[in-house]
Amino acid sequence: MTSNSNKVVVVDYQDLVNGVDVSAKIEQAFGAHDHCLGLLLVNNLPTEYLALRERLLKLASTFAALPEEAKEKTVHAVSRYSFGWSCGKEIMNGKPDVSKGSYYANPLMDEPESSKILQEQFPEYCHPNVWPKEDLPELEQAFKELGMFVVGVGKQVAKTCDAYVHSKLPSFSPTHLQDVIRDSKTTKARLLHYYPQATGAVEGEKRDDMDSWCGWHLDHGSLTGLTSAMYVDESDNGELKEVSCPDPEAGLYIRNRGQEVVKASIPRDHLAFQTGEALQLATRGLLAATPHCVRGAVAPEDDPRRYATLARNTFAVFMQPSLETVVTEDGRSFGEWTKEVLDRYYNKEEK
């Protein structure tokens, strides 16, 4: 069953900053009940947000359009493509995912860990950032500035999450998620470019492409900050143009705790926050991680190339525990556990 997006919870940024009690909204958005989406929207953001969003998300299309040899300079296989450019390396639905490309970096620090031993042991998080300094130098600053902004809002969300969980579970640290965001060196941001899908629906067949742009998955960190998607017309008219998505069925879908699939729309001036598996484990299920996917824009069967130049760009920041933080009941650290998680999406021989 699929539902509309009328269940998405919204909280005012000023309420977060001013310490207003929004615990009821945290419970509604992230809590242990059937209608939980694991998604919270924040509105009334500082005025610079929209400019930061527009600058970086348009650069996603610019980078994706670079010659292959330019993009290849930033590919980092040793980290299992967790730094720099990645396309066609991630496994979704049992096959390489070529529907999107991603640019990964730590937005807070260029060299998260100076220890060469840790860089070799955990390259997915400890390797220095890789930037296209020759081919698209402006990407670095735009990536870092928006990433820092998202983390700043995430810190405000973390305060009220901690207070809510501590009120239900007194043994839970009243600053757990705040400490994760403040102290961790594993923060990772992902700039995503979903390539245009030109194939129309097949006549007489039921549309069955729920996860055509991004397969069903759980975020494995603690808290994910996510911008609204920017749909871009990439036709050869010289200038990237943000447009409204013409396909009402395209976009982000979430399966709530009651197993209902909900289309979740994020307005362009809002930030979204999703809970991840590490936070669900830490809170003993009081805050839930929920499966989600992205449905591509599919042209009508009478005009199968209508969306041939329509791309989708977005930006996610994954706020995660330190490598040594124990996250599982059997005592595995985040560093150990996350390698197992990555095995879900990348071939083990790619290590």
N, C-alpha and C positions, 0 to 999 in steps of 0.2 A: 504493500500500500504506500502511495506517495502523497504527501501533504504539502500545502503551501508554506510560506515562510512566516506565518503569523505568530509563531511561538518563540522567535528570537528575542532574547532579553537585551535591553539597552540600559546603560548606566551613564550618567553625566560625569565627564572628567572632573568638573569642579567639585562634585560631591566626593569623589575619590580624594582629591587634594585636600579638601576641607574636613575630612574625617567623618563625613555623614555616614550613618549606619545603613549600609546597603546589603546587609547579610541575607535578607530575604531574596534579593536578586541573585546573589551568588549561589544560594541554594537552588533557585529556580533554573539558573543557567548550567551549573556544574554538578548538582547534587544527585543523590542516590534515589531517583524516582524514574518512572517510565518515560516521562516527557523530557528528561534531561537531554540536551543537545551537545553538552560539553562546549558551548559557544556563548561568548558574551561580547556585545558590541559596546564601544565607548564613543560617545559623541561630544560635541562642544569642545573639541580639541584646540590647542594653541594654533594661532593663525598660520604659522609657517608650515603646518603639515601638508596642506594641499600642494604647495609649490615643491616641497621635497618629494612628495609622491609622484607628481607629474614628471619631474626631471629624471628620476631614476627609472620609472616604468617605461618611459619612451626609449631610454638607453638600452633596455632589454631587446627591443626590436632592432636598434642600431647594431648592437653587438652580434645578434643572431644573423644579420645580413652581411657581416664581414666575410671575406674569403676564408675558405676552410683552413688554409695554411696559417692565417692570423689567429683563428680560434684555437687551432691545434697547439700553438705556443703555450696556452694556458691550461692544457689538459694535464691532470696529475694522477696517473694510474696508481702510484704507490699508496696514496691515501684512499684508494677505491673511489676516486673521482669525487672526494669530499672537499676538495679545494679547486678553484678555477672552474673551467667549463666542462660540462658533462652532457652528452647527448647520445642516446642509444646504448648506454651502459647499464642503466637500471632495468631490473626485471619486473615487469608488471604483467599479471595474468599469464605467467609462464613464458613470456617472450620479451626481447629487448624493447624498451620503450623509446620509440622515435617520434612520438607525438609532441614532445616538448624538449626544450633544452634548459639547463640550469647553470647559474653561476654561483659558486659557493665561496664564502669567506667569513672570517670572524670579524664583525664590524667594530669590535671594541679594542682589539689589539692585533698588530701585524704578526707578532711572534708570540703565540700564547704560552709556549713553554721553551725555555732556552736549553733545557737538558737534551742533549743529542740522543741519550738512551731512551727517554720518553718519546722523542720525535720518531724514533725507529719502532718503538713498541706500540705506540698509539698515533700513527700518522693521520688518522681520520680527524683528530682534534688538535694535535700538537705541532703539526707542520706549519711553517710560516705561510702567510697568505700569498697567493699568486695573482698578480694584476697585469692587465694588458697595457703596460706603460707606454708602449710604442704605438699601438693600433687604436686604442680608445682610452687615453689617459684620464679623461674626465669621469670615467666609471668609478674609480676608486673613491674619490671624495663624495660623490653622490650616494654611493653604497654605504659608506661609513656614516654619513650624516643622517640618512633616513634610519639606518640600523640603530644608531644611538637614540634617536627620537622614540622609536618603538620600544626599546628597552626602558627608557625613562617612563613611559606610560605603563609598561609592564610592572615596574616597581610599585606603582600606585595600586594596580590590580592585586599585586601580591599581598599588600598590607591587609586588604579586606578578606582575601582568601585565607590567610593565616589566622585572622581573628575568628572567622567563621569555623574553621576546623578545630581550633583550640577550644572553642566554646562547646563543641560536641565531643571532643576527644582531648581531655586535659593533659594527657601524656605527650601530645603533639606539641612541638616547639612553637611558641607564638610568633617566631620569626623565621620559620623553616624556609618558605619560598622566597622571602626577602633575602635570606642568607645565600640561597642558591644563586639568585641573580647578581648579588653583590660580589660574591667570592669566586664564582666558577670561571675557569678559563676555557670552558668548552662551548661557549655561546657560538652558534653558527647561524648565518643568514643565507637565504637562498633566493636569488632573483630568477623568476621563472618566465620563460617564453613558450607559450603554447602555439604551435604552428597552425596556420589556417587549414581547415578541413574542407576540401572541395566536394567530397562525395555526398550526394543527396540520398534521401530515404529511398528504399527499394519499393516499387509500386506493389501494393497488396500485402506488404509485410508490416508487422507491428514493430515500431521503433524499439531497438534493443541495444542501446549504446550508452547505458547509464554512466559507465566509467571510461568513455572513449578518449578523454583528454588526460585523465589521471586515474589510475586504478584505486580500488578501495584499499585503505590503509589506516593505521593508527600512528599518530606522532609519538615518538618514544621518549621525548624529553619531559620537562616539567610544565612549561607554559610556552605556547606559541603565539606570537603576535603576527597578525596578517592584515595586509592592506586590502582594500577593495580591488577587484580586478579592473584593469584598464583594457578595454577592447579597442584595438587599433586597426585602422584601414591602412594596409601596407601597399596599396596600389602605387604604381610608378608616377606619382604626381609631385614628387620632390619633397613633400613634407608629411611627417607622421601626424595623423589626426585621430584624436580620441572620439569614438562614436558609441552610441548606445548599442547594446547587444540586440540584434534583430530577432534572435531565436529565443522565445520565452522559456524554452525548456533547457537551455544551456546554463551552466554555472555550477556552483558548489552544492553538493548534496551530502547530508549527514544521516546516519542511522542512529536513532536515539536508543535509550536503554530499553524501551518497549518494542524495539525492532521495527519501528515505523521509519520510513525514509522521508526526510523533510528537505525541501529546497530552501537553502539559507542565503538570502540576499544581503550583501553588505553595501550600504550607501557609500558613495565615493568620499565623503567627508568623515567617515567613521573608521575606527580601527577595530578589528576583531581579535579576540583572544580565545584560544582553545587549550584545554587541558590535555596533557600527555600521559603516557603509561607510567613514567617515573613518579609523577605526582599522584596518580591513582594508587600506586603501590605504597607511597609514603603516607597517604591519608587513609589507608585501609579501605579504599573504595568510597570514601565520603565525597571525593571529587572524582568525576568519571572522565575517562578518555573514550571518545566515540569514533567509530569508523567513518571515514568521509572519502569522497571522490569528486572528480570534476567531469561534467558532461560537456562534450564539444558542441559547437554550433553546427547544425546540420541543415543544409539548404533543402527547400521543398523539391519534390520529385520532378516538378515541371520546370525547374531552373536549377539544376544540380551544381552549377558553378557560381551561384549568387554570392557565396561567402568565401570565394577562392582567395581573397586577400585579407580576410578578417583574422587577426591574431588576438591572443589574450595574454596579458602580462600581469604579474603580481609579485609580491615580495613577502617572504615569511622569515621571522626571526625565532629561532629555537633556543629558549633559555633552559639550560640543562645543568644537572649536578656536576660537581667536580669528579674527576676520574676515579678517585679513591673512595667516593661516597658509596656506602652499601645501600643497594636499592632492592634486593630480592630477599625473600624469607630464608633462603639457603645461604645467604652471606656473600653473594656476588657483588662486586663493585660496579659502578656505572660503566667504567672503562671495559671491564670484562663482558658485562651484559650487552653493551651496545654493539660489540663485535658479532654477537649472536643475532641481534636484531638486523644488522646490515646484511647478514647471510640470507635474510628473507628476500632482499631486493637486489643483491649483487652476486654474481658467480664467485664461489670461493676461490677459484683459481686466479681471480683478479687481484688477490691480496698482494 
